[in-house]
Amino acid sequence: VTIVTWLILPVVICLSQRLSHACLSISNYKAKLRMAHYISYRLFDSTLLHG
């Protein structure tokens, strides 16, 4: 049982780290998208107002 545990444990740790990293990068990507959308929206809005 202990040998199987020692074999499975690193795999589980590696998978969980990869999953958390993927979730972080996805949320980071969404935040960047939202920021870019907000900036472009503000620029478009100001050009409409002043243009």
N, C-alpha and C positions, 0 to 999 in steps of 0.2 A: 504493500500500500504506500509506503513512504517513497519508494522509487518512482511510482507513478505520480505521486504528488510533486516530487522534485522535477519531474519531466513536464508536468502540466503547468506548474506555477509560473515559470518564466514566460511561457507562451501566453498565459492569461494576462500577466503584467504587460507584456509587449503589446498585446491586442488592445488592452484598456488604454495604454498610453497613446497608441495610434488613433484610437477612437476619440479620445479627449482632444488630441492635437487636431484631428479633422474637424471636430465640432468648433474648436477655437478658430481655425482658419475660415470655416464657413461663416461664423458670426462676424469675424473681422471683415470678410468679403461683403457681407450684407451691410455692415456699417459704412464701408467705403462707398458702396452703391448708393446708400441713402444720402451720404454727404455729397457725392457728386450730383445726385438728382436735386438736392436742396440748393447747391451752388448754381447749377445751370438754371434752375427755376428762378432764383433770385436775380441772376443776370438777365434772363429773358424778361422778367417783370420790370426791372429798372430800365431796360431799353424801350419797353413799351411805354413807360411813364414819361421818359425824357426824350424819346426819339420822335 
